Amino acid sequence: MTNSLHRFGRYADVQAALADPHLVPPPAESGPPGSMAWLRGTVARFSAGETHARRRALVESDLARLDPAALRAATESGPDGDARLLVVRTLAEGLGLPDPDAVAKAITVVAGVYFGGEDADADTAVAWLLHQMLGSQQSEALLELAANRIGLLVQACDTTAGLVDNARRVADACPATHPTEAVLAETLRHDPPVRAMRRVAVRDTRIAGTEIAEGDVVILDIAVANRDPQVFADAETFDPERSGPPPLTFGSRPRLCPGRDHALALAAGILDGAPTNHTPDPAEAVSVMVEHVLALAATWTAWDGRPFPADDRIYTPHKAIRRVADHLVDHLAELEARLAGEEPQPDHWPASAITTKADLAPFTPADLDEARSRLARLSRIWVNRLNALTPEQLDHSPGPGWTFRKLALHLSGPVYYADAIGDLGGPT
């Protein structure tokens, strides 16, 4: 019998799935101590039941030693550079680990394959971290403690740095100055560093009226749920003054991330300590968006033909590519018209309101190659055009509408269409 794949994007459904004890993170097979496989098989992140509770308590004990206010002050006064290194070094110092700079570099290596894959350098880094933490005293209990300490640092590494990068884009899109805490909260809702979570059913269960059999895989679209229009008014706009339930980026009880306050403190310190004249690179924003979409599209050849519901619409691989390309073309035409002193053509496209027969076609390797060629060329056109503009043209652009800088930053929005499909685990 083939296990089914289920996908949920409504806020209430994702929250219910996160609270369901029969839906757990995919377990990881262990390996010899000091290896990546051993680390994944020993941390709370990939555990369930009583084992998860015991390992989570180890993480909570380490976090109890770290004062979020002190972490924020440390990152605020820390040096500019790689946010990942600053985050891990600050945590390593707080935990009293020797050589925190070397620990931070080792953790970035481990983080690269934490969620899967093999890498000899990562195995070496895990073994070195174990020696740094335990020396020759490597009892079973101490090994489990060290593994979960490494896991704490790994999860803080890319996730917190991603939150910082995304928060900078949110702040740049806001028309006024807002408290750092409000910008971070809106970032978690609108542009979270963790966009989806995967669960496996260990027993038959039901979510939102959908029967889920033991062994079925469940994808939780965190990015979509955090913009659920039934929960959040004006869901597609940035609004740091928004009120409402918390975003689900840090999960939900009973597996609510125990390091939430610490991660927010670290991120806030980095943002507050950043130069006040930070100016976003609009060309980079466009290229990063396209790279993100194409990275997901590389897995869509595994699509089984069933559309993905998101809000009140449905999406397919072809439809996502169509919407991203149309969005790039639409605003490029606007930019060129305004530079030429013309009135931009009005937008009469049905956009994602329609699903065509072409949208429902299989997404083959040939379609992926075409998508890469099409979007990569559009990205280069945007990058070359934006880089040819002066700062005055970017920030005081001709014609009505957003400045060209904000127009380019707005182009990060089409990741919504790709994220509605997400990573299907196909060949890359």
C-alpha positions as CSV (number, residue, x, y, z in Angstrom):
1,M,0.0,0.0,0.0
2,T,1.4,3.4,-1.0
3,N,1.4,6.1,1.7
4,S,-0.4,9.3,0.8
5,L,0.9,12.9,0.9
6,H,-1.3,15.5,2.6
7,R,-0.8,19.3,2.6
8,F,-2.4,21.9,4.9
9,G,-2.1,25.6,4.6
10,R,-5.0,27.1,6.6
11,Y,-3.9,28.5,10.0
12,A,-6.3,26.4,12.0
13,D,-5.5,23.2,10.2
14,V,-1.7,23.7,10.6
15,Q,-2.2,24.5,14.3
16,A,-4.3,21.3,14.7
17,A,-1.7,19.2,13.0
18,L,1.1,20.6,15.1
19,A,-0.9,19.7,18.2
20,D,-1.7,16.2,17.1
21,P,0.5,13.7,19.0
22,H,0.1,11.2,16.2
23,L,1.9,13.5,13.7
24,V,5.6,13.6,14.4
25,P,8.8,14.7,12.6
26,P,10.2,12.1,10.3
27,P,12.6,9.9,12.5
28,A,16.3,9.8,11.6
29,E,18.3,6.6,11.5
30,S,21.3,6.8,13.9
31,G,24.9,6.0,13.3
32,P,28.2,5.7,15.1
33,P,28.9,8.4,17.7
34,G,30.5,11.5,16.3
35,S,28.8,11.2,12.9
36,M,26.0,13.3,11.3
37,A,23.7,10.2,11.3
38,W,24.3,9.8,15.1
39,L,23.6,13.5,15.7
40,R,20.3,13.4,13.8
41,G,19.3,10.2,15.6
42,T,20.1,11.6,19.0
43,V,18.6,15.2,19.0
44,A,15.1,16.2,20.2
45,R,14.3,17.7,16.7
46,F,13.9,14.2,15.2
47,S,12.5,12.4,18.2
48,A,9.0,11.7,19.5
49,G,7.2,10.5,22.6
50,E,9.1,10.1,25.9
51,T,12.4,10.2,24.1
52,H,11.6,13.7,22.7
53,A,10.5,14.9,26.2
54,R,13.7,13.7,27.7
55,R,15.9,15.3,25.1
56,R,13.8,18.5,25.0
57,A,14.5,18.9,28.7
58,L,18.2,18.9,28.0
59,V,17.8,21.7,25.6
60,E,15.5,23.6,28.0
61,S,18.2,23.3,30.7
62,D,20.8,24.8,28.4
63,L,18.5,27.6,27.4
64,A,17.7,28.4,31.0
65,R,21.3,29.3,31.4
66,L,21.0,32.0,28.7
67,D,19.5,35.3,29.4
68,P,17.7,36.6,26.3
69,A,18.5,40.2,27.3
70,A,22.2,39.4,27.6
71,L,22.1,37.7,24.2
72,R,20.5,40.7,22.6
73,A,23.1,43.0,24.1
74,A,26.0,40.7,22.9
75,T,24.8,40.6,19.3
76,E,24.0,44.3,19.2
77,S,27.6,45.1,20.1
78,G,29.0,42.3,18.0
79,P,31.0,42.8,14.8
80,D,29.4,43.1,11.4
81,G,29.7,40.0,9.2
82,D,28.1,36.6,8.9
83,A,25.0,36.6,11.1
84,R,25.3,32.8,11.5
85,L,28.7,33.0,13.0
86,L,27.7,35.8,15.3
87,V,24.6,33.9,16.5
88,V,26.4,30.7,17.2
89,R,29.5,32.3,18.8
90,T,27.2,34.3,21.1
91,L,25.4,31.2,22.2
92,A,28.6,29.2,22.6
93,E,30.1,32.0,24.8
94,G,26.9,32.0,26.9
95,L,27.1,28.2,27.4
96,G,30.8,28.5,28.4
97,L,32.2,26.5,25.5
98,P,35.9,26.8,24.7
99,D,37.0,28.5,21.5
100,P,33.5,29.9,20.5
101,D,34.8,31.2,17.2
102,A,35.9,27.7,16.1
103,V,32.7,26.2,17.5
104,A,30.7,28.7,15.3
105,K,32.6,27.7,12.1
106,A,32.1,24.0,12.9
107,I,28.4,24.5,13.4
108,T,28.0,26.1,10.0
109,V,29.5,23.0,8.4
110,V,27.1,20.7,10.4
111,A,24.1,22.9,9.6
112,G,24.6,22.3,5.8
113,V,23.5,18.7,6.1
114,Y,21.6,18.7,9.4
115,F,18.3,17.8,7.6
116,G,19.8,15.1,5.4
117,G,22.7,14.1,3.3
118,E,26.2,12.9,4.0
119,D,29.4,15.0,4.2
120,A,32.8,13.9,5.5
121,D,33.6,17.4,6.6
122,A,30.4,17.5,8.7
123,D,31.2,14.2,10.3
124,T,34.6,15.6,11.2
125,A,33.0,18.7,12.6
126,V,30.6,16.7,14.8
127,A,33.5,14.6,16.2
128,W,35.5,17.8,16.9
129,L,32.5,19.4,18.7
130,L,32.0,16.3,20.8
131,H,35.7,16.4,21.9
132,Q,35.4,20.2,22.6
133,M,32.4,19.6,24.8
134,L,33.2,16.3,26.5
135,G,36.9,15.5,26.1
136,S,37.4,11.8,26.9
137,Q,34.3,11.6,29.1
138,Q,31.8,10.2,26.7
139,S,29.2,8.3,28.6
140,E,25.8,7.6,27.0
141,A,24.1,10.4,29.1
142,L,26.9,12.9,28.3
143,L,26.8,12.0,24.6
144,E,23.0,12.7,24.5
145,L,23.5,16.0,26.3
146,A,26.3,17.1,23.9
147,A,24.2,16.0,20.8
148,N,21.3,18.2,21.9
149,R,23.6,21.1,22.7
150,I,25.0,20.8,19.2
151,G,21.4,20.6,17.9
152,L,20.5,23.8,19.7
153,L,23.4,25.6,18.1
154,V,22.7,24.2,14.6
155,Q,19.0,25.2,14.7
156,A,19.9,28.7,15.8
157,C,22.5,29.0,13.1
158,D,20.7,29.2,9.8
159,T,17.2,29.9,11.1
160,T,18.1,33.0,13.2
161,A,20.3,34.3,10.5
162,G,17.5,33.8,7.9
163,L,15.2,35.7,10.2
164,V,17.6,38.6,10.3
165,D,18.0,38.7,6.5
166,N,14.2,38.5,6.0
167,A,13.5,41.1,8.7
168,R,15.8,43.6,6.9
169,R,13.7,43.2,3.7
170,V,10.5,43.7,5.7
171,A,11.9,46.8,7.4
172,D,12.9,48.2,4.0
173,A,9.3,47.7,2.7
174,C,7.7,49.5,5.6
175,P,6.9,53.1,4.9
176,A,7.8,54.3,8.5
177,T,10.0,53.4,11.4
178,H,8.7,50.6,13.6
179,P,10.1,48.9,16.7
180,T,12.4,46.0,16.0
181,E,10.1,43.6,17.8
182,A,7.2,44.6,15.6
183,V,9.3,44.1,12.4
184,L,10.4,40.7,13.6
185,A,6.9,39.6,14.4
186,E,5.7,40.7,11.0
187,T,8.7,38.9,9.4
188,L,7.7,35.7,11.1
189,R,4.2,36.0,9.7
190,H,5.0,37.2,6.2
191,D,8.5,35.9,5.3
192,P,9.4,33.2,7.8
193,P,12.9,31.6,7.7
194,V,11.1,28.2,8.1
195,R,8.5,28.0,5.4
196,A,7.2,24.4,5.8
197,M,7.3,21.5,8.2
198,R,7.0,17.8,7.5
199,R,5.3,15.3,9.7
200,V,4.7,11.5,9.5
201,A,1.6,9.8,11.0
202,V,2.5,7.2,13.6
203,R,-1.1,6.3,14.0
204,D,-4.3,6.9,12.0
205,T,-5.7,10.4,12.7
206,R,-7.8,13.1,11.1
207,I,-7.0,16.8,10.4
208,A,-9.7,19.2,9.1
209,G,-11.9,16.3,8.1
210,T,-9.1,14.6,6.1
211,E,-8.3,11.0,7.1
212,I,-4.6,10.4,7.5
213,A,-3.4,6.8,7.7
214,E,-0.4,5.6,9.6
215,G,2.7,6.2,7.6
216,D,1.2,9.1,5.6
217,V,3.3,12.2,5.1
218,V,1.9,15.6,6.0
219,I,3.3,18.9,4.8
220,L,2.5,22.0,6.8
221,D,2.7,25.2,4.8
222,I,3.8,27.6,7.5
223,A,4.4,30.5,5.1
224,V,0.9,30.1,3.7
225,A,-0.8,29.6,7.1
226,N,0.9,32.7,8.5
227,R,-0.8,34.7,5.7
228,D,-4.2,33.0,6.1
229,P,-6.8,35.7,5.1
230,Q,-9.4,34.1,7.4
231,V,-7.1,35.0,10.3
232,F,-5.1,38.0,9.2
233,A,-6.7,41.0,7.7
234,D,-5.0,42.4,4.5
235,A,-2.8,39.2,4.6
236,E,-0.6,40.1,1.7
237,T,0.8,43.4,3.0
238,F,3.5,44.2,5.5
239,D,2.0,45.7,8.6
240,P,4.2,45.7,11.7
241,E,1.3,47.1,13.7
242,R,-0.9,44.1,13.0
243,S,-2.6,42.3,15.8
244,G,-3.8,38.7,15.9
245,P,-2.7,35.2,16.9
246,P,1.0,34.4,16.8
247,P,2.6,33.1,13.6
248,L,3.4,29.4,13.5
249,T,7.0,29.7,12.5
250,F,8.2,28.5,16.0
251,G,5.6,25.7,15.9
252,S,2.9,25.2,18.5
253,R,2.3,23.3,21.7
254,P,3.3,20.7,22.7
255,R,6.4,21.2,20.4
256,L,6.6,25.0,20.6
257,C,10.3,25.9,20.0
258,P,11.8,26.4,23.5
259,G,14.4,28.8,22.1
260,R,11.8,31.2,20.6
261,D,12.6,34.1,23.0
262,H,16.4,33.6,22.6
263,A,16.2,33.5,18.8
264,L,14.2,36.8,18.7
265,A,16.6,38.4,21.1
266,L,19.6,37.4,19.0
267,A,17.9,38.7,15.9
268,A,16.8,41.9,17.5
269,G,20.4,42.6,18.7
270,I,21.8,42.1,15.2
271,L,19.2,44.3,13.6
272,D,19.6,47.1,16.2
273,G,23.4,46.9,15.9
274,A,23.3,47.1,12.1
275,P,24.3,50.4,10.4
276,T,21.4,52.8,10.3
277,N,22.0,53.6,6.7
278,H,21.4,50.0,5.5
279,T,20.2,50.2,1.9
280,P,18.8,47.0,0.4
281,D,20.2,45.8,-3.0
282,P,17.1,45.6,-5.2
283,A,18.9,43.6,-7.9
284,E,20.0,41.0,-5.3
285,A,16.4,40.8,-4.0
286,V,15.2,39.8,-7.5
287,S,17.9,37.2,-8.1
288,V,17.4,35.6,-4.7
289,M,13.7,35.3,-5.3
290,V,14.2,33.6,-8.7
291,E,16.9,31.3,-7.2
292,H,14.4,30.3,-4.5
293,V,11.6,29.5,-7.0
294,L,13.9,27.5,-9.2
295,A,15.3,25.5,-6.3
296,L,11.8,24.4,-5.4
297,A,10.9,23.9,-9.1
298,A,13.8,21.4,-9.3
299,T,11.7,19.0,-7.2
300,W,8.4,19.5,-9.1
301,T,9.0,16.7,-11.6
302,A,7.8,14.5,-8.8
303,W,4.3,16.2,-8.9
304,D,1.5,13.7,-9.0
305,G,-1.0,15.9,-10.8
306,R,-3.1,17.0,-7.9
307,P,-3.4,20.8,-7.5
308,F,-2.4,22.4,-4.2
309,P,-5.0,24.5,-2.4
310,A,-3.8,27.8,-1.0
311,D,-6.3,30.3,0.5
312,D,-9.3,30.4,-2.0
313,R,-7.2,29.3,-5.0
314,I,-5.3,26.3,-6.3
315,Y,-1.7,26.1,-7.6
316,T,0.3,23.7,-9.8
317,P,3.9,23.8,-10.9
318,H,3.1,25.3,-14.3
319,K,0.8,27.9,-12.7
320,A,3.5,28.9,-10.2
321,I,6.1,29.4,-13.0
322,R,3.5,31.3,-15.0
323,R,2.7,33.7,-12.2
324,V,6.3,34.4,-11.3
325,A,7.2,35.1,-14.9
326,D,4.1,37.3,-15.4
327,H,4.9,39.2,-12.3
328,L,8.4,39.9,-13.5
329,V,7.2,41.0,-16.9
330,D,4.4,43.1,-15.6
331,H,6.6,45.3,-13.3
332,L,9.4,45.4,-15.8
333,A,7.0,46.9,-18.3
334,E,5.9,49.4,-15.7
335,L,9.5,50.4,-14.9
336,E,10.3,50.8,-18.6
337,A,7.2,52.8,-19.3
338,R,7.8,55.2,-16.4
339,L,11.4,55.7,-17.5
340,A,10.2,56.6,-21.0
341,G,7.6,59.0,-19.6
342,E,4.7,56.8,-20.6
343,E,1.6,55.8,-18.6
344,P,2.1,52.1,-17.7
345,Q,-0.5,49.7,-19.2
346,P,-3.3,48.8,-16.8
347,D,-3.2,45.3,-15.4
348,H,-6.1,43.2,-16.7
349,W,-4.6,39.8,-16.2
350,P,-6.8,37.2,-14.4
351,A,-3.5,36.1,-12.8
352,S,-3.9,33.3,-10.2
353,A,-7.7,33.6,-10.3
354,I,-7.8,31.2,-13.3
355,T,-6.3,27.8,-13.7
356,T,-5.8,26.9,-17.4
357,K,-5.5,23.4,-19.0
358,A,-1.8,24.2,-19.5
359,D,-1.5,24.8,-15.8
360,L,-2.7,21.2,-15.1
361,A,-0.2,19.6,-17.5
362,P,2.5,17.3,-16.1
363,F,5.7,19.1,-15.1
364,T,8.5,17.3,-16.9
365,P,12.3,17.7,-16.9
366,A,11.9,19.6,-20.2
367,D,9.4,22.0,-18.5
368,L,11.9,22.5,-15.7
369,D,14.7,23.3,-18.2
370,E,12.3,25.8,-19.9
371,A,11.4,27.4,-16.6
372,R,15.1,27.8,-15.7
373,S,15.9,29.4,-19.0
374,R,12.9,31.7,-18.9
375,L,13.2,32.9,-15.2
376,A,17.0,33.1,-15.3
377,R,16.9,35.4,-18.3
378,L,14.2,37.6,-16.7
379,S,16.2,37.8,-13.6
380,R,19.3,38.9,-15.5
381,I,17.2,41.6,-17.3
382,W,16.0,42.9,-14.0
383,V,19.5,42.8,-12.4
384,N,21.1,44.6,-15.4
385,R,18.4,47.2,-15.5
386,L,18.4,48.0,-11.8
387,N,22.2,48.1,-11.7
388,A,22.1,50.7,-14.5
389,L,19.9,53.0,-12.5
390,T,21.4,55.7,-10.3
391,P,20.5,55.8,-6.5
392,E,18.4,58.9,-7.4
393,Q,16.4,56.9,-9.9
394,L,15.9,54.0,-7.5
395,D,14.7,56.1,-4.6
396,H,13.0,59.0,-6.4
397,S,11.6,57.3,-9.4
398,P,9.6,59.0,-12.2
399,G,5.9,58.5,-12.6
400,P,3.3,57.4,-10.1
401,G,3.6,54.3,-7.9
402,W,6.3,52.8,-5.8
403,T,10.0,53.8,-6.1
404,F,11.9,51.4,-8.3
405,R,13.7,50.1,-5.2
406,K,10.5,49.2,-3.5
407,L,9.1,47.8,-6.8
408,A,12.1,45.4,-7.0
409,L,11.7,44.5,-3.3
410,H,8.0,43.8,-4.0
411,L,9.1,41.2,-6.5
412,S,9.9,38.9,-3.6
413,G,6.2,38.3,-3.3
414,P,6.0,35.7,-6.1
415,V,7.7,33.2,-3.8
416,Y,4.2,32.7,-2.4
417,Y,3.2,30.9,-5.6
418,A,6.1,28.6,-5.4
419,D,5.8,28.1,-1.7
420,A,2.2,27.0,-2.2
421,I,3.7,23.9,-3.8
422,G,6.8,23.7,-1.8
423,D,9.5,21.0,-1.9
424,L,8.1,17.8,-3.4
425,G,11.3,15.9,-2.8
426,G,11.8,15.1,-6.5
427,P,15.2,15.1,-8.3
428,T,17.2,18.3,-8.2
